[in-house]
């Protein structure tokens, strides 16, 4: 796959995956680590946003 139209595409996608993994891990182990529920809910919201953005990017690449 040649991604010449969007040279930062791979970097953005990798960054979204990294943020998704960190926020999901924070949300998952936050209760055991004693984090406040607001921090865990924020991490969950960030996870959902990352998932939506990854899906949107995937669909946009398929149409291109």
C-alpha positions in Angstrom: 0.0 0.0 0.0 1.5 3.3 -1.1 0.5 6.2 1.2 1.9 9.1 -0.7 -1.3 11.3 -0.3 -1.0 11.4 3.5 2.6 11.0 4.6 1.7 11.3 8.2 -1.0 8.7 8.0 1.0 5.9 9.5 2.3 8.1 12.3 -1.3 9.3 13.2 -2.6 5.7 13.1 0.2 4.4 15.3 -0.3 7.2 17.7 -4.0 6.5 17.9 -3.3 2.9 18.7 -0.8 3.8 21.3 -3.2 6.2 23.0 -6.0 3.6 22.8 -3.8 1.0 24.5 -2.7 3.3 27.3 -6.1 4.7 28.0 -7.7 1.2 27.9 -5.1 -0.1 30.3 -5.6 2.9 32.6 -9.3 2.3 32.6 -8.9 -1.4 33.2 -6.4 -1.5 36.0 -7.4 1.9 37.5 -9.8 0.3 40.0 -7.0 -2.0 41.3 -4.5 0.8 41.4 -6.9 3.0 43.4 -7.5 5.7 40.8 -10.5 7.9 41.2 -13.5 7.1 39.1 -13.3 10.4 37.2 -9.9 9.5 35.9 -11.1 6.1 34.9 -14.1 7.6 33.1 -11.9 10.1 31.3 -9.6 7.3 30.2 -12.6 5.3 29.0 -13.9 8.4 27.0 -10.4 8.8 25.4 -10.6 5.1 24.5 -13.9 5.5 22.8 -12.8 8.6 20.9 -9.7 6.7 19.6 -11.8 3.8 18.5 -14.1 6.1 16.6 -11.2 7.9 14.9 -9.5 4.6 13.9 -12.8 3.4 12.4 -13.2 6.7 10.5 -9.6 6.6 9.2 -10.1 2.9 8.1 -13.3 3.7 6.2 -11.7 6.8 4.6 -8.7 4.7 3.4 -11.0 2.0 1.9 -12.9 4.6 -0.1 -9.7 6.3 -1.4 
